[in-house]
Amino acid sequence: MNDQVAMRLAVSNILEINVLDAGCGIGTSCRKLASMLPSAKFYGVNVSQGQVDYGHLENNRQGFGNRVELVKTDFCKIPKPDNHFDAAYAIESICYGVGPDKIPFILEMTRVLKKDGRLVIADGFKKHSRPLPEWFEKLHRKNLDYWAIKELPDIQLFTSRLRSMGFKIQSIEDISWNVAPSAFYLPFTAIKVFVKRLFSKNKNISKNQQNYPKAIWLTLFLGLFRLHFGYFIITANLNSSEPQMA
């Protein structure tokens, strides 16, 4: 996925540029892309202080301390000036934003990106906003609770907002089947983590850790209903710094 995002960012590996990771986790993608783009500087944001602290340790250990900066903040409140970043990407993070169209996130991207700045999104989306069957909606809501997500982005609403707020969309790719092998590997990872914790000295398992295996299995099941859900990569360029609300 890092390789696919880097390819779609289409930025030079020679020019000194600033790249934003909106929802960076522990900074793994920042470090991977930094190794591919030796002249670029990466700025990752995350709301988890623990993940940011761990990311700092990895940055220093792997020699990226001067090129990868991780900061605890909301990706809708980035502490950088207007028109600062040449490119930005978000891998499985905009789903945690507000609303089905994620307007606050898009607004912040229009602020911090330079004109013609490239934005790449890789995430799970709802394919429509029509009501789901009652039993299916209950499962969907339970799954969102497991992942601590309020609402998935709607692919039609999200891309419509991108266009109305100054972005020119280069491509919208449904890669659901491409990510399926990784998705079906996740249950084995969850079981391994659960067993490891069970036999460790600290046997306390948090609620989030208990929900993780449930969330994975339920996500796999719901993902089979391709009429309702899909995994997309969206590539867009910011044409205007003056968003027009639709």
HELIX and SHEET records of a PDB file:
HELIX    1   1 ASN A    2  LEU A    9  1                                   8    
HELIX    2   2 THR A   28  MET A   36  1                                   9    
HELIX    3   3 GLN A   49  ARG A   61  1                                  13    
HELIX    4   4 ILE A   94  TYR A   96  5                                   3    
HELIX    5   5 ILE A  103  VAL A  112  1                                  10    
HELIX    6   6 GLU A  134  TRP A  147  1                                  14    
HELIX    7   7 ILE A  155  SER A  164  1                                  10    
HELIX    8   8 SER A  176  LEU A  198  1                                  23    
HELIX    9   9 LYS A  207  GLY A  223  1                                  17    
SHEET    1   A 7 VAL A  68  LYS A  72  0                                        
SHEET    2   A 7 LYS A  41  ASN A  46  1                                        
SHEET    3   A 7 ASN A  18  ALA A  22  1                                        
SHEET    4   A 7 PHE A  85  ILE A  91  1                                        
SHEET    5   A 7 LEU A 113  LYS A 126  1                                        
SHEET    6   A 7 PHE A 229  LEU A 238 -1                                        
SHEET    7   A 7 PHE A 167  ASP A 174 -1                                        
END                                                                             
